[in-house]
Amino acid sequence: MERNISSPTLEYMQRICEILGVSITDLLIPQKQEHIIVRKADKITIIENDFLKCESINYGRYNMECLCITVHPGASFK
């Protein structure tokens, strides 16, 4: 399936969707891309020091959590 060697049956696709927790229509219908705007108030600083700043960003209808890591100029890690 990955390399287009075989085509999965509808039953097999339904099983995959159940495991992934998505609807089969999520795979078949093209999704419109969302433009996500993250404002400063939406970020939670987890760590900030002389080397970096790590922020947690929660957004989207799928309750995704992203981490934004900013490495300050001149910072080095060993």
Secondary structure by P-SEA (a helix, b strand, c coil): cccccccccaaaaaaaaaaacccccccccccccccccccccccccccccccbbbbbbbbcccbbbbbbbbbccccccc
